[in-house]
Amino acid sequence: MNFRCSKCDGEEYSVKTTFMAEKTPGLRLELGTYYLKTCSNCGYTEMYSAKILDRDEKLKPEY
Ligand SMILES: [Zn+2]
């Protein structure tokens, strides 16, 4: 995954994983996993849902 900071055009970043409570449709609370991408130059942070990223990587069927 290529990264270019949308604030300063920097290409160096660090990634951290964090957990956040999220509500499911049944109103139960679950912990969702998120990746935080922080620009090493200006500190701008983007957040990605690991659930969706991981789902997109599973393009082949599993048995
Ligand atoms: Zn930046």
PDB file of the backbone (N, CA, C, O) and the ligand in Angstrom, with CONECT records:
HET     ZN  A 101       1
ATOM      1  N   MET A   1       0.853  -1.196   0.000  1.00  0.00           N
ATOM      2  CA  MET A   1       0.000   0.000   0.000  1.00  0.00           C
ATOM      3  C   MET A   1       0.891   1.251   0.000  1.00  0.00           C
ATOM      4  O   MET A   1       1.643   1.488   0.945  1.00  0.00           O
ATOM      5  N   ASN A   2       0.799   2.010  -1.027  1.00  0.00           N
ATOM      6  CA  ASN A   2       1.579   3.246  -1.071  1.00  0.00           C
ATOM      7  C   ASN A   2       0.915   4.317  -0.231  1.00  0.00           C
ATOM      8  O   ASN A   2      -0.309   4.420  -0.151  1.00  0.00           O
ATOM      9  N   PHE A   3       1.763   5.100   0.385  1.00  0.00           N
ATOM     10  CA  PHE A   3       1.238   6.166   1.225  1.00  0.00           C
ATOM     11  C   PHE A   3       1.821   7.485   0.775  1.00  0.00           C
ATOM     12  O   PHE A   3       3.025   7.613   0.550  1.00  0.00           O
ATOM     13  N   ARG A   4       0.960   8.444   0.652  1.00  0.00           N
ATOM     14  CA  ARG A   4       1.423   9.813   0.482  1.00  0.00           C
ATOM     15  C   ARG A   4       0.523  10.689   1.332  1.00  0.00           C
ATOM     16  O   ARG A   4      -0.695  10.718   1.156  1.00  0.00           O
ATOM     17  N   CYS A   5       1.147  11.400   2.258  1.00  0.00           N
ATOM     18  CA  CYS A   5       0.381  12.227   3.179  1.00  0.00           C
ATOM     19  C   CYS A   5      -0.412  13.273   2.409  1.00  0.00           C
ATOM     20  O   CYS A   5       0.122  13.961   1.539  1.00  0.00           O
ATOM     21  N   SER A   6      -1.687  13.382   2.739  1.00  0.00           N
ATOM     22  CA  SER A   6      -2.513  14.336   2.016  1.00  0.00           C
ATOM     23  C   SER A   6      -2.293  15.761   2.514  1.00  0.00           C
ATOM     24  O   SER A   6      -2.806  16.710   1.921  1.00  0.00           O
ATOM     25  N   LYS A   7      -1.545  15.915   3.585  1.00  0.00           N
ATOM     26  CA  LYS A   7      -1.272  17.261   4.089  1.00  0.00           C
ATOM     27  C   LYS A   7       0.047  17.798   3.549  1.00  0.00           C
ATOM     28  O   LYS A   7       0.111  18.929   3.067  1.00  0.00           O
ATOM     29  N   CYS A   8       1.107  16.980   3.630  1.00  0.00           N
ATOM     30  CA  CYS A   8       2.435  17.512   3.322  1.00  0.00           C
ATOM     31  C   CYS A   8       3.133  16.740   2.219  1.00  0.00           C
ATOM     32  O   CYS A   8       4.269  17.067   1.877  1.00  0.00           O
ATOM     33  N   ASP A   9       2.475  15.697   1.633  1.00  0.00           N
ATOM     34  CA  ASP A   9       3.084  14.886   0.580  1.00  0.00           C
ATOM     35  C   ASP A   9       4.230  14.014   1.068  1.00  0.00           C
ATOM     36  O   ASP A   9       4.976  13.462   0.259  1.00  0.00           O
ATOM     37  N   GLY A  10       4.379  13.883   2.379  1.00  0.00           N
ATOM     38  CA  GLY A  10       5.446  13.031   2.903  1.00  0.00           C
ATOM     39  C   GLY A  10       5.177  11.571   2.601  1.00  0.00           C
ATOM     40  O   GLY A  10       4.020  11.167   2.480  1.00  0.00           O
ATOM     41  N   GLU A  11       6.231  10.773   2.478  1.00  0.00           N
ATOM     42  CA  GLU A  11       6.068   9.361   2.154  1.00  0.00           C
ATOM     43  C   GLU A  11       6.465   8.447   3.300  1.00  0.00           C
ATOM     44  O   GLU A  11       6.338   7.229   3.177  1.00  0.00           O
ATOM     45  N   GLU A  12       6.938   8.991   4.403  1.00  0.00           N
ATOM     46  CA  GLU A  12       7.304   8.156   5.537  1.00  0.00           C
ATOM     47  C   GLU A  12       6.180   8.161   6.549  1.00  0.00           C
ATOM     48  O   GLU A  12       5.578   9.197   6.833  1.00  0.00           O
ATOM     49  N   TYR A  13       5.908   6.984   7.088  1.00  0.00           N
ATOM     50  CA  TYR A  13       4.815   6.882   8.037  1.00  0.00           C
ATOM     51  C   TYR A  13       5.088   5.732   8.994  1.00  0.00           C
ATOM     52  O   TYR A  13       5.934   4.877   8.734  1.00  0.00           O
ATOM     53  N   SER A  14       4.366   5.724  10.092  1.00  0.00           N
ATOM     54  CA  SER A  14       4.380   4.586  10.998  1.00  0.00           C
ATOM     55  C   SER A  14       2.947   4.105  11.174  1.00  0.00           C
ATOM     56  O   SER A  14       1.998   4.880  11.051  1.00  0.00           O
ATOM     57  N   VAL A  15       2.803   2.817  11.462  1.00  0.00           N
ATOM     58  CA  VAL A  15       1.476   2.221  11.587  1.00  0.00           C
ATOM     59  C   VAL A  15       1.300   1.704  12.995  1.00  0.00           C
ATOM     60  O   VAL A  15       2.190   1.050  13.539  1.00  0.00           O
ATOM     61  N   LYS A  16       0.160   1.991  13.585  1.00  0.00           N
ATOM     62  CA  LYS A  16      -0.182   1.429  14.881  1.00  0.00           C
ATOM     63  C   LYS A  16      -1.543   0.779  14.781  1.00  0.00           C
ATOM     64  O   LYS A  16      -2.368   1.144  13.943  1.00  0.00           O
ATOM     65  N   THR A  17      -1.760  -0.183  15.645  1.00  0.00           N
ATOM     66  CA  THR A  17      -3.066  -0.838  15.723  1.00  0.00           C
ATOM     67  C   THR A  17      -3.777  -0.350  16.968  1.00  0.00           C
ATOM     68  O   THR A  17      -3.171  -0.224  18.032  1.00  0.00           O
ATOM     69  N   THR A  18      -5.057  -0.079  16.833  1.00  0.00           N
ATOM     70  CA  THR A  18      -5.822   0.350  17.999  1.00  0.00           C
ATOM     71  C   THR A  18      -7.170  -0.350  18.001  1.00  0.00           C
ATOM     72  O   THR A  18      -7.621  -0.855  16.973  1.00  0.00           O
ATOM     73  N   PHE A  19      -7.801  -0.374  19.149  1.00  0.00           N
ATOM     74  CA  PHE A  19      -9.113  -1.008  19.284  1.00  0.00           C
ATOM     75  C   PHE A  19     -10.128   0.029  19.732  1.00  0.00           C
ATOM     76  O   PHE A  19      -9.862   0.835  20.624  1.00  0.00           O
ATOM     77  N   MET A  20     -11.281  -0.004  19.108  1.00  0.00           N
ATOM     78  CA  MET A  20     -12.327   0.923  19.490  1.00  0.00           C
ATOM     79  C   MET A  20     -13.647   0.180  19.614  1.00  0.00           C
ATOM     80  O   MET A  20     -13.937  -0.737  18.846  1.00  0.00           O
ATOM     81  N   ALA A  21     -14.429   0.585  20.580  1.00  0.00           N
ATOM     82  CA  ALA A  21     -15.736  -0.028  20.741  1.00  0.00           C
ATOM     83  C   ALA A  21     -16.651   0.437  19.613  1.00  0.00           C
ATOM     84  O   ALA A  21     -16.694   1.619  19.270  1.00  0.00           O
ATOM     85  N   GLU A  22     -17.381  -0.523  19.044  1.00  0.00           N
ATOM     86  CA  GLU A  22     -18.332  -0.138  18.013  1.00  0.00           C
ATOM     87  C   GLU A  22     -19.620  -0.921  18.211  1.00  0.00           C
ATOM     88  O   GLU A  22     -19.609  -2.047  18.707  1.00  0.00           O
ATOM     89  N   LYS A  23     -20.716  -0.316  17.822  1.00  0.00           N
ATOM     90  CA  LYS A  23     -22.013  -0.954  18.006  1.00  0.00           C
ATOM     91  C   LYS A  23     -22.357  -1.800  16.796  1.00  0.00           C
ATOM     92  O   LYS A  23     -22.224  -1.353  15.657  1.00  0.00           O
ATOM     93  N   THR A  24     -22.791  -3.001  17.042  1.00  0.00           N
ATOM     94  CA  THR A  24     -23.283  -3.852  15.971  1.00  0.00           C
ATOM     95  C   THR A  24     -24.754  -3.511  15.756  1.00  0.00           C
ATOM     96  O   THR A  24     -25.356  -2.827  16.584  1.00  0.00           O
ATOM     97  N   PRO A  25     -25.341  -3.981  14.648  1.00  0.00           N
ATOM     98  CA  PRO A  25     -26.769  -3.716  14.411  1.00  0.00           C
ATOM     99  C   PRO A  25     -27.664  -4.193  15.557  1.00  0.00           C
ATOM    100  O   PRO A  25     -28.731  -3.623  15.785  1.00  0.00           O
ATOM    101  N   GLY A  26     -27.244  -5.225  16.274  1.00  0.00           N
ATOM    102  CA  GLY A  26     -28.036  -5.690  17.401  1.00  0.00           C
ATOM    103  C   GLY A  26     -27.794  -4.899  18.679  1.00  0.00           C
ATOM    104  O   GLY A  26     -28.247  -5.300  19.751  1.00  0.00           O
ATOM    105  N   LEU A  27     -27.085  -3.781  18.574  1.00  0.00           N
ATOM    106  CA  LEU A  27     -26.791  -2.870  19.678  1.00  0.00           C
ATOM    107  C   LEU A  27     -25.892  -3.475  20.743  1.00  0.00           C
ATOM    108  O   LEU A  27     -25.847  -2.994  21.875  1.00  0.00           O
ATOM    109  N   ARG A  28     -25.180  -4.526  20.378  1.00  0.00           N
ATOM    110  CA  ARG A  28     -24.152  -4.994  21.292  1.00  0.00           C
ATOM    111  C   ARG A  28     -22.859  -4.261  20.976  1.00  0.00           C
ATOM    112  O   ARG A  28     -22.670  -3.759  19.868  1.00  0.00           O
ATOM    113  N   LEU A  29     -21.980  -4.207  21.953  1.00  0.00           N
ATOM    114  CA  LEU A  29     -20.701  -3.548  21.723  1.00  0.00           C
ATOM    115  C   LEU A  29     -19.651  -4.579  21.363  1.00  0.00           C
ATOM    116  O   LEU A  29     -19.525  -5.614  22.018  1.00  0.00           O
ATOM    117  N   GLU A  30     -18.905  -4.287  20.321  1.00  0.00           N
ATOM    118  CA  GLU A  30     -17.782  -5.134  19.950  1.00  0.00           C
ATOM    119  C   GLU A  30     -16.546  -4.268  19.835  1.00  0.00           C
ATOM    120  O   GLU A  30     -16.628  -3.060  19.614  1.00  0.00           O
ATOM    121  N   LEU A  31     -15.403  -4.908  19.988  1.00  0.00           N
ATOM    122  CA  LEU A  31     -14.165  -4.176  19.766  1.00  0.00           C
ATOM    123  C   LEU A  31     -13.761  -4.321  18.308  1.00  0.00           C
ATOM    124  O   LEU A  31     -13.554  -5.429  17.815  1.00  0.00           O
ATOM    125  N   GLY A  32     -13.655  -3.207  17.638  1.00  0.00           N
ATOM    126  CA  GLY A  32     -13.192  -3.218  16.257  1.00  0.00           C
ATOM    127  C   GLY A  32     -11.716  -2.869  16.205  1.00  0.00           C
ATOM    128  O   GLY A  32     -11.229  -2.064  16.999  1.00  0.00           O
ATOM    129  N   THR A  33     -11.013  -3.479  15.270  1.00  0.00           N
ATOM    130  CA  THR A  33      -9.581  -3.218  15.113  1.00  0.00           C
ATOM    131  C   THR A  33      -9.380  -2.161  14.031  1.00  0.00           C
ATOM    132  O   THR A  33      -9.994  -2.220  12.965  1.00  0.00           O
ATOM    133  N   TYR A  34      -8.519  -1.203  14.321  1.00  0.00           N
ATOM    134  CA  TYR A  34      -8.237  -0.154  13.353  1.00  0.00           C
ATOM    135  C   TYR A  34      -6.739   0.029  13.228  1.00  0.00           C
ATOM    136  O   TYR A  34      -5.988  -0.146  14.188  1.00  0.00           O
ATOM    137  N   TYR A  35      -6.324   0.384  12.031  1.00  0.00           N
ATOM    138  CA  TYR A  35      -4.930   0.738  11.805  1.00  0.00           C
ATOM    139  C   TYR A  35      -4.818   2.253  11.725  1.00  0.00           C
ATOM    140  O   TYR A  35      -5.585   2.917  11.028  1.00  0.00           O
ATOM    141  N   LEU A  36      -3.849   2.779  12.450  1.00  0.00           N
ATOM    142  CA  LEU A  36      -3.583   4.210  12.387  1.00  0.00           C
ATOM    143  C   LEU A  36      -2.283   4.416  11.618  1.00  0.00           C
ATOM    144  O   LEU A  36      -1.239   3.868  11.972  1.00  0.00           O
ATOM    145  N   LYS A  37      -2.367   5.197  10.585  1.00  0.00           N
ATOM    146  CA  LYS A  37      -1.188   5.527   9.784  1.00  0.00           C
ATOM    147  C   LYS A  37      -0.831   6.966  10.062  1.00  0.00           C
ATOM    148  O   LYS A  37      -1.595   7.879   9.748  1.00  0.00           O
ATOM    149  N   THR A  38       0.339   7.168  10.655  1.00  0.00           N
ATOM    150  CA  THR A  38       0.728   8.519  11.026  1.00  0.00           C
ATOM    151  C   THR A  38       1.908   8.974  10.174  1.00  0.00           C
ATOM    152  O   THR A  38       2.922   8.282  10.082  1.00  0.00           O
ATOM    153  N   CYS A  39       1.770  10.112   9.570  1.00  0.00           N
ATOM    154  CA  CYS A  39       2.852  10.702   8.772  1.00  0.00           C
ATOM    155  C   CYS A  39       4.011  11.068   9.702  1.00  0.00           C
ATOM    156  O   CYS A  39       3.823  11.739  10.717  1.00  0.00           O
ATOM    157  N   SER A  40       5.225  10.607   9.331  1.00  0.00           N
ATOM    158  CA  SER A  40       6.381  10.888  10.179  1.00  0.00           C
ATOM    159  C   SER A  40       6.839  12.331  10.053  1.00  0.00           C
ATOM    160  O   SER A  40       7.660  12.794  10.845  1.00  0.00           O
ATOM    161  N   ASN A  41       6.329  13.023   9.093  1.00  0.00           N
ATOM    162  CA  ASN A  41       6.780  14.390   8.858  1.00  0.00           C
ATOM    163  C   ASN A  41       5.923  15.407   9.606  1.00  0.00           C
ATOM    164  O   ASN A  41       6.450  16.282  10.294  1.00  0.00           O
ATOM    165  N   CYS A  42       4.593  15.290   9.469  1.00  0.00           N
ATOM    166  CA  CYS A  42       3.732  16.328  10.051  1.00  0.00           C
ATOM    167  C   CYS A  42       2.784  15.778  11.100  1.00  0.00           C
ATOM    168  O   CYS A  42       2.119  16.554  11.785  1.00  0.00           O
ATOM    169  N   GLY A  43       2.699  14.449  11.247  1.00  0.00           N
ATOM    170  CA  GLY A  43       1.854  13.882  12.275  1.00  0.00           C
ATOM    171  C   GLY A  43       0.417  13.649  11.865  1.00  0.00           C
ATOM    172  O   GLY A  43      -0.394  13.200  12.675  1.00  0.00           O
ATOM    173  N   TYR A  44       0.092  13.945  10.628  1.00  0.00           N
ATOM    174  CA  TYR A  44      -1.272  13.706  10.160  1.00  0.00           C
ATOM    175  C   TYR A  44      -1.572  12.211  10.201  1.00  0.00           C
ATOM    176  O   TYR A  44      -0.750  11.403   9.770  1.00  0.00           O
ATOM    177  N   THR A  45      -2.747  11.835  10.719  1.00  0.00           N
ATOM    178  CA  THR A  45      -3.076  10.432  10.944  1.00  0.00           C
ATOM    179  C   THR A  45      -4.313  10.039  10.161  1.00  0.00           C
ATOM    180  O   THR A  45      -5.331  10.731  10.186  1.00  0.00           O
ATOM    181  N   GLU A  46      -4.208   8.921   9.466  1.00  0.00           N
ATOM    182  CA  GLU A  46      -5.365   8.341   8.796  1.00  0.00           C
ATOM    183  C   GLU A  46      -5.744   7.055   9.506  1.00  0.00           C
ATOM    184  O   GLU A  46      -4.878   6.335  10.003  1.00  0.00           O
ATOM    185  N   MET A  47      -7.027   6.770   9.553  1.00  0.00           N
ATOM    186  CA  MET A  47      -7.497   5.581  10.246  1.00  0.00           C
ATOM    187  C   MET A  47      -8.198   4.657   9.260  1.00  0.00           C
ATOM    188  O   MET A  47      -9.016   5.094   8.450  1.00  0.00           O
ATOM    189  N   TYR A  48      -7.860   3.358   9.344  1.00  0.00           N
ATOM    190  CA  TYR A  48      -8.472   2.365   8.475  1.00  0.00           C
ATOM    191  C   TYR A  48      -9.114   1.283   9.329  1.00  0.00           C
ATOM    192  O   TYR A  48      -8.579   0.900  10.370  1.00  0.00           O
ATOM    193  N   SER A  49     -10.253   0.798   8.887  1.00  0.00           N
ATOM    194  CA  SER A  49     -10.878  -0.322   9.564  1.00  0.00           C
ATOM    195  C   SER A  49     -10.202  -1.616   9.139  1.00  0.00           C
ATOM    196  O   SER A  49     -10.193  -1.956   7.956  1.00  0.00           O
ATOM    197  N   ALA A  50      -9.636  -2.340  10.102  1.00  0.00           N
ATOM    198  CA  ALA A  50      -8.955  -3.585   9.775  1.00  0.00           C
ATOM    199  C   ALA A  50      -9.941  -4.619   9.242  1.00  0.00           C
ATOM    200  O   ALA A  50      -9.584  -5.459   8.415  1.00  0.00           O
ATOM    201  N   LYS A  51     -11.178  -4.554   9.720  1.00  0.00           N
ATOM    202  CA  LYS A  51     -12.186  -5.503   9.278  1.00  0.00           C
ATOM    203  C   LYS A  51     -12.375  -5.416   7.763  1.00  0.00           C
ATOM    204  O   LYS A  51     -12.464  -6.430   7.071  1.00  0.00           O
ATOM    205  N   ILE A  52     -12.433  -4.191   7.274  1.00  0.00           N
ATOM    206  CA  ILE A  52     -12.683  -4.002   5.848  1.00  0.00           C
ATOM    207  C   ILE A  52     -11.422  -4.263   5.042  1.00  0.00           C
ATOM    208  O   ILE A  52     -11.484  -4.857   3.965  1.00  0.00           O
ATOM    209  N   LEU A  53     -10.279  -3.826   5.553  1.00  0.00           N
ATOM    210  CA  LEU A  53      -9.027  -4.105   4.849  1.00  0.00           C
ATOM    211  C   LEU A  53      -8.801  -5.598   4.722  1.00  0.00           C
ATOM    212  O   LEU A  53      -8.454  -6.087   3.647  1.00  0.00           O
ATOM    213  N   ASP A  54      -8.995  -6.329   5.815  1.00  0.00           N
ATOM    214  CA  ASP A  54      -8.760  -7.770   5.783  1.00  0.00           C
ATOM    215  C   ASP A  54      -9.768  -8.467   4.892  1.00  0.00           C
ATOM    216  O   ASP A  54      -9.443  -9.451   4.228  1.00  0.00           O
ATOM    217  N   ARG A  55     -10.984  -7.963   4.877  1.00  0.00           N
ATOM    218  CA  ARG A  55     -11.997  -8.588   4.031  1.00  0.00           C
ATOM    219  C   ARG A  55     -11.627  -8.418   2.558  1.00  0.00           C
ATOM    220  O   ARG A  55     -11.793  -9.340   1.760  1.00  0.00           O
ATOM    221  N   ASP A  56     -11.130  -7.246   2.207  1.00  0.00           N
ATOM    222  CA  ASP A  56     -10.791  -7.006   0.815  1.00  0.00           C
ATOM    223  C   ASP A  56      -9.626  -7.871   0.352  1.00  0.00           C
ATOM    224  O   ASP A  56      -9.481  -8.142  -0.840  1.00  0.00           O
ATOM    225  N   GLU A  57      -8.797  -8.302   1.299  1.00  0.00           N
ATOM    226  CA  GLU A  57      -7.666  -9.119   0.895  1.00  0.00           C
ATOM    227  C   GLU A  57      -8.053 -10.576   0.700  1.00  0.00           C
ATOM    228  O   GLU A  57      -7.289 -11.352   0.127  1.00  0.00           O
ATOM    229  N   LYS A  58      -9.227 -10.948   1.169  1.00  0.00           N
ATOM    230  CA  LYS A  58      -9.678 -12.322   1.008  1.00  0.00           C
ATOM    231  C   LYS A  58     -10.500 -12.439  -0.264  1.00  0.00           C
ATOM    232  O   LYS A  58     -11.726 -12.531  -0.205  1.00  0.00           O
ATOM    233  N   LEU A  59      -9.847 -12.437  -1.394  1.00  0.00           N
ATOM    234  CA  LEU A  59     -10.584 -12.493  -2.641  1.00  0.00           C
ATOM    235  C   LEU A  59     -10.779 -13.926  -3.100  1.00  0.00           C
ATOM    236  O   LEU A  59     -11.666 -14.210  -3.905  1.00  0.00           O
ATOM    237  N   LYS A  60      -9.957 -14.826  -2.592  1.00  0.00           N
ATOM    238  CA  LYS A  60     -10.120 -16.216  -3.009  1.00  0.00           C
ATOM    239  C   LYS A  60     -11.073 -16.927  -2.055  1.00  0.00           C
ATOM    240  O   LYS A  60     -11.086 -16.635  -0.859  1.00  0.00           O
ATOM    241  N   PRO A  61     -11.866 -17.850  -2.572  1.00  0.00           N
ATOM    242  CA  PRO A  61     -12.810 -18.556  -1.683  1.00  0.00           C
ATOM    243  C   PRO A  61     -12.082 -19.482  -0.707  1.00  0.00           C
ATOM    244  O   PRO A  61     -11.044 -20.062  -1.025  1.00  0.00           O
ATOM    245  N   GLU A  62     -12.655 -19.600   0.478  1.00  0.00           N
ATOM    246  CA  GLU A  62     -12.079 -20.500   1.475  1.00  0.00           C
ATOM    247  C   GLU A  62     -13.001 -21.675   1.719  1.00  0.00           C
ATOM    248  O   GLU A  62     -14.221 -21.519   1.736  1.00  0.00           O
ATOM    249  N   TYR A  63     -12.434 -22.835   1.906  1.00  0.00           N
ATOM    250  CA  TYR A  63     -13.255 -24.015   2.166  1.00  0.00           C
ATOM    251  C   TYR A  63     -12.954 -24.597   3.527  1.00  0.00           C
ATOM    252  O   TYR A  63     -13.554 -25.598   3.917  1.00  0.00           O
TER     253      TYR A  63
HETATM  254 ZN    ZN A 101       2.396  14.768   6.490  1.00  0.00          ZN2+
END
